């Protein structure tokens, strides 16, 4: 009975993670500018990867594989937002502006 619950929870988490990653890929195609694309990719890929790894941890049971998956999960949890921020900051420093019609808060605060 417990195996059915674990398999169902694992399948649900893996399915949800896959959906989040597909939504992020769709955001890369559909969103208008670099910064919104970076946001969509950074948020959905991090959440999708974490859900996939959690589903795999449930399938692996209590083993060395689970420990390795936890370490991978922690690595992704800390490095994905940091790298997304670094790339977006580098684009801003290089002069890439958000699409017209949006307000650049950082530039408006520097002038006051």
Beta strands, then each sheet from edge to edge (+ up, - down):
end
